[in-house]
Each structure stands twice: as structure tokens, then as C-alpha cells.
Amino acid sequence: MSGHPRAAAAVALCFGAIVFDGYDLIIYGSAVPALLQYEPWGLTPAQAGAIGSYALLGMFVGAIAAGTLTDLVGRRRLFIASLAWFSLMMALVAAAPDPTTLGLFRFLAGLGFGGIPPTAIALVVEVAPAARKHLVNGLMLCGFPVGGVVASLLAIALLEPAGFRALFAIGALPLITLVPLAVWLLPESPSFSGRTRTQRGELARLLRGRSSIATLLFVVANFCGFLLVFGLNTWLPQLMRGAGYELGSALAFLLVLNVGAIAGGIGGSALADGVGSRWVATALFAAAVAALALIAVPLPTVVLHLLVFVAGAATTGNQIVVYGYVAAHYPPTNRATALGLSSGIGRLGAVTGPALGGALVAAGIGLAGNVGVFAIVAVAGALACALVPRPAATGAMADTPATARTTS
């Protein structure tokens, strides 16, 4: 990649970090049934949903801060700092003595969670081959649903015998594995040159003219995407339990959701290199509407699993495509800033999703009511992606079929 063997190391390390980023976020949803049954704490669904949102609120702050700082101090430094920070916080999450402390450490961990994607994407899109930037970026970001699959499998195997604390503790492993490797092997972004003097102008450029329209629509698309991703990943097991499934079967739906996300992320990113990410992202949001609407219909279990697979591809998988869409739209000089700004503000959807899901579960409106609300959100996401104006600035990754590209 880009003629340098360390570029492959950069992609591998970013992938590993995204795996743990996904694991640490999604493991909470896997642990919710056990948390609700943990008598010393006596949590209600609404309280569990609020705690689930604390990490995502931290991500909101962390993504915006990292997106701006990474273009000032470098992708490498912010990436390593974010990775070390969230790993340390997850160790403290595992030892939390009460719900208040659990929520606090989840919020602090979220600061690190939010810093990983903008820095990782900015690194990877610069070292990937020009004609395969979407695919390489998509493969790297598929670490998130891979982390979700790992979280689901470990929850099925360990939640009842070992408890939720053991699952949270696994999220601290990067501190003794990936962080030392990143310090040793991770290169700095080729385009980074300490743009301290120009950074304010780059941020302002995102908020002027056509760029302001694109930035706003990307915020809306990210808001909708993150609401779907974290709303479903947090509450799907509990929703399926409410529909009559045992704990193991309910967790299996979360596993299927994240397997679908991997397929959607890889397939959607590969397709985006051929036809452009605008139409792939729009089509996947539309597919989410259909899949979520049908999940509410009484169907055989095998068909329901297929629909959940499609929902995973069209929500978490599509969020990977949306990340690539944003990266393709902006030039390297403000790419990380744009990613941090749009995904950071958009992460308010990640905060809203679990809280909304908890409120809907507490309201007792059932599976149909819950997925119906999520389907409406997917409609808004499709419209936002379709309406983004084409970039006028040079240096952006061309969001056109690969055969038509002459530059990266």
C-alpha cells in the first residue's frame, strides 16, 4: 500500500483498534439483560438505557475534539492516546462498584472511543491504493462489527457463568497489546505537516457555502446512522426477549446483526469504489427501512434472522459506507476535521439511540413500535445522503466509478 510496508501495519493496527472500539461499545448491549437482573443495583430499562448513552455522549465530545486536534498534532499521537485512554477506562468500568460510577467511567471511556475513528480513517485513506480507498477503509472499519460479533459470542459463552464484569474487563486488553505495537510500528499520516496556522481556516471552510450544506447533511446522515447502530445494538437482545425468546436466542440475534454489518460494510464499500458512495449509502438506508418494517411482522425464525442480517448490513454496515462518503468528499487538509465534526455532532444520535430504545421498552409498545420508530429514522438518513451536493474543492477522493478516476 502506497509503496511502504509500514502502511500495511497502519491498516492492521487501525483495524485492531476499531475491533476493540466496537467490542467495548457493543458489549454493553450484550450485558444489559444481566445488568437488569443484578439485584444489588436494581436497574430499570430506562436507567440502563441512560447508562448506555453515557459512553456515547463521551464519544460525541471525543470525536469533535479529536477531529480538530488530529489535524494540529498529528493522527498518530491522537490515535495512540485515544487507544490507551479507553483501554484504561474499560478496566475501571469492570471494577465499578455502583451504577453511577459505571456511568462515569463509561463516559470517560467514550472520550477515547470517539477519538479512534477520525484518526484511523484519516490515516488509512491516505495510505490505501487510489482505486480501492473505499474498500480498504471499509475493511478497516469492519473491525467495529467484528468487535460486535466477538462481544456477542463472548456474551453467549461467558455472561451467565462469569458475569458482566469479566466481559467489560476484556475491553482493557489493548493497553498491553495494541498500544505498545502502535508506539513501535504506526507511521504518521503522509500529508500531516503541523498545520497549526491554517487549521482555523480549514474548519471555517467546512461551514461556508456549499460545504456548509454538505456538512449539515453529513451530520444528519451520521445522526440517523448512529441512532440506528447503537439503538439496535443496545436493545435488540432485550426486545427479542420481550418477544418471547430465551437469553441465548436473543443474544444470537445480536450476533446475526453484526455478521450482517460485516457483510454490508465490506460489500457496500467495494460497491462504492465502483458506483460511488452516495448511492450505496442511500440504498442501504432504504434497505434498512424495509428490513425493520418486516421485522415487526410475525414470521418464521429463519426469515427473522435473515431480516436482522439485512438490518445489520443496512445500519452498522452502512455507517462504514457513510464514513467513507465523508472521507471521499473532503481533501486531506481538512478530512480529519470534517470526519470529527460530522461524526462527532452526529454521535448525538448514538446518545439518543439507547435512551430512546430504553424509553420505548419502558413504554411497553412492543417490537413493532420500536422498529417502526427506527424505520422512520432510516428514511431521514436516506434523504440526507441523497441530497449532499457534490464537492467543488480539489483533493477530495473522487466519489465516482473507479474506471472514471484519474486522481485519488
N, C-alpha and C positions, 0 to 999 in steps of 0.2 A: 504494500500500500504506500503510495506516494514515494516509492523508491527507498524506503527506510525501514529496516526490521523493527525498530522501536515503535513504529506506527501500529504494527500488529499487537504489540504489548499494550499500547494505549487503548485499543479497541477491547482487548481481553480484560484489562483492568476496569474499564468503564462498564463493561458487561457485568463483571462480578459485583461491582458496587451497586448497579441497578438491581441485580438479583436480591441483594440484602435490603436495598431500599424497598423493593416490593414485598419481600418477606416480612419486614418489620411493620409495614403498614397493614398488610392483609392478615397477618397473624391475629390481630385484634379481633377482626370479624370472626375468625375461627374460634377464638376464645370466648366470645360473647355468651354462648349458651352456658358455659361453665361459670362465667362471672355472675350471670343471673341466678345461678343455683348456689353460689357461695354464700352461705347463711351469715357468716360474720359481717359481711358488708351490706347485705340486703338491698342490692341494686334493683331499680325498676328499669324497664326498657328505655324510658326517656333519659334516665341518668346515664345508662350505658351508652346511648347514642351521643349524649353530650361529651362524655369522656372520649369517645371515638373521634369527635370533632376537634379535640384539643390539639392532637398531633397535626391535624390538617390546618388548623389556624397557625401553628408554628411553621408549617410548610409555606403558607401564604407570606409570612414575614421573611422566611429564609430564602425563598425563590426570588423575591424582588430585590433583596439585599445582595444576594449572590450574583444575580444577573447584572447588576450595576458594578459591583466590586470586581467581578472577574475580568471585565474589560479594563480595569485600572491596575490590578495587582497580578493578573495572570490566571489562566484556567487551572494550572497545576496546583498552585498554592491553595486556592479555594476548594478544589476537589479533595485534596488530602485533608484539609482542615474539616470539611463537612463530613467526610467519611469517619474520621477519628471521633468527632463530636457525637454523631448519632450513635456510634457503637458504645461509647461510654455511657450515654444516657439510657440506652436499652439495658445495660447492666443494672442501672439504678431502677428502671421500670420493673425489672424482675424482682427486686427487693422491696418494692413499695409496700408500706405497712397498712395503707388505707386508700380509699378511692380518691381522696383529694390529692395525696402525694402521687398516686398513679397518674392522675390527670396532669399534674405539674410536670412530671418527668416526660410524659408523652408529648406535651407542648414543647419542651426543650429539645427533645429528640427531633421533633418536626422541623426545627431550625436547620438541622443538618440534612434531614430528608429533602427539604426544599432546595438546598444548595447543590445537590448531586446532578439532577437533570440538566440545568442550563450549562454547567461547566462540562459535563460529559458530552452533550450534543455538540457544543461549540468545538471541542477537541476532535470528535470523530468526523464531523462533516468536512473538516479541513485536511484530514489525512486519508480519507476514503477516495477511491477512484472516481473521477468526474461523472462517468456514466452510471455509477452504481451507488451514488451518495444516499439516496433514499433507502436502498436495500441494506447497505451496511449500517446506516443509522437505525433502521428498523430492527435488524438483527440484534444490535446492541440494546435497544430499548425493550426488546422482548425479554430481557432479563427481568423486567417487572412482573409479567405474568408467570415466568418461570419461578420467580420467588413466591408468587401466589400458589402455584402448584406444589412447591416444596412445603409451604405453610399448610396447605390442605392435607397433604399426605402425612406430615408430622403430627398435625392435629388429630387425624384419624387414629394414628398409632399411639400417640403419647398423651392426649388431653385427659382421658379418663384415668390411666394409671399414674401419670407423672404430674398432672395439673398444669394450670396456665402459666405458672412462674417459670417452669422449665422451658416452655415454648418461647417466652419473652427473652430468657437468658441466651438462647441460641442466636438471637439477633445481635449480640455483642461480639460475635466471633471475628468480624473484620478488624477489630482493634489489634488482634495478634496474628492476622493472616494478610489481609489485603493492604492495610496501611503500611507495613514495612516494605512490601513489594512495590507499592506506588512510590514511596520515597526513593527506592532504588531504580526503578525502571521507567516511570512515567515521564515522557518528554513534555516540554511546553508547546503550546499551540504555535505553528509556524508563523502566523500573522501577528502574534502578540508582540508589541514593542513599547509597552508602557504608555498608553495614550492618555495620560492624565490631563493634558492640556486641552484635548479635544473632546473628552468624554461628555461634558455638559452639552456641547453642541450636538453630539450624536443622540443623546437622549431627547433633546428638544426636537430633532428631526423626526423622531418617531411620532411626535404629537402635532405635526403640521401637515396641512393639505391632504393629499390622497393617503399619505402614510398614516394620518390620524384615523381615517376611516378604516383602513386595514387593521390598525392596532386595536381599535374598538371591536371590530368584528372577530378578530382573533381572541380577544378577551371573552366575548360571548361564547365562541366555539369551545374555548378551554373551560369556561364555567360549566357549560352543559356537559361536556365530556367528563370532567372531574366529578360532577354531581352523580352522573350515572355510574362511573367506575367505583367510587367509594360508597355510594348508597347501596349498590348491589353487593359489593364485596363485604360490606359490614352486616347487611341484614338478610341476604339470601338464605343462609342456613336457618335463621330463626323463622323466616317466612315459610320455608318448606316444612319446618317442624310444626308450625301452626296449621299447615295444610294436611298434617297427619303423618308425616314421615318421621322415622326414628332418627336419633342424632347422627349415626353413621351415614345413613342415606342422605340426610340433609347436608352434611359436610361434603358428600360426594357431588352434589350439585355445584358447590363452590369449586371443586376440583375441575369439573367439566367446564364451568365458566372460564377458568383460567387457561385450560387447554385450548379452548376456542379463542381466547385472547392471543395466545402464541400464534395460532394459525392465521388469525386476522392481521396481526402485526407484521408477520413475515410476508404473507400473501399480498396484503394491501400495500406494503412498502415496495415490493417487487413490481406490482402493477403501477404504482405511482411513477416509477422510473420510465414506464412505457407511455402512460397516458396523462400523467400529471396528477399531483396530489389533491388539487381542488375537487376533481370529480370523484376520486376514490373516497375522500373524506365525506363528501356529500352523500354518496351512495351508501356508505356504511352507516351513517346516521339514519338514513331511510330504512335500511335493513333492521336496525335496532327497533324502530317504531313497529315494524311488522312482527318481529320476534317477541317483543314484550307484550304486544296486544294478544298474540296467540297463546302465550304462557298462561293467561288468565282463563283460557278455555279448558274445560275438563278433557284431558287427552291421555292416551296410554303413556306409561312412564318412559318408554324408549323414545317416543316422539317429544316428550317434555325435555328429555336430556338433549335431544338434537336442537330444540329451540333455545335452550340455555347455552349450548355451544355457539350457536349463531349470535346470541346476545353478547357473549363474551368477545367474539370476533368483532362485533359492531360497536362495542363500547370501549373496553380496555384496549383491544386491538386497534380500534380507530384512533384512540388517543395517541398512539405511537405515530400513526399517519399524520395527525394534526401537528404534532411536534415537528415532523419533517416538513410539513407545509409551511410552518412559520420559519424554519431554518432556510427553506428554499426561497422565501420571499425577501429576505434581507441580506445585505452584503456582510462580509466578515467583520468590518469595522464596528458594526452595532448589532451583530447577530445575537451574541450572548445577552446583551441588554434587552433586545426585543423578546428573546425567549423568556428571560426572567420577568420582564414586565407583563407580557401577555399571559404566561402561565402562572405567574405569581398572583396577579389580581384574579385570574380565572380560578385559582385554587380556593377562592371563596365558595365555589361550587363543591369542592371537596369538603369544606367545613359544613356546608348546607346539607349535603347528601346524607351522612349518617344521622344528623339531627332530625332531618325531615323524615327519614325512614323510621327512626325511633318514635316520632310523633304519630306517624301513620299507624305503626304497630300498636301503640298505646290507644289510638282512637278505635281500634278494632274493625277497620274497614276491609280487612281480608286481603288475600293475594291479588285479586282483581283490581281493587282500589289502589294498592301500592304500585303495581306495574303500570297501571293506567297513567298515574302521575309521571312516572319515569318516561313513558312513551311520549307524553307532551313535551318533556324537556328535550328528547331526541329530535322532535320536529324543529324546535328552535335552533338546535345545533346544525341541522342540515341547511337551514336557511342562511345562517351566519357564514358557513363555509362557501356556499354558492355565491354569495354576494361580495366577497372580498375582491377589491379592484386589483388588476394586475400591477406588479411593481414597475415603477418607472426608473428606479436607480440602477446603475450598473453594478456588477459584482455579486448580484444575487445568484443563487443556483437556479438555473432555468427550470421552471416548472412546466416543461413541455416534453413530448415524447423524446426518448433518448436518441432516436435516429435523426432528430432535428437539431440536436445540440452541437454547438461548435466551441462553447466555452463551458467552464464549470460554474 
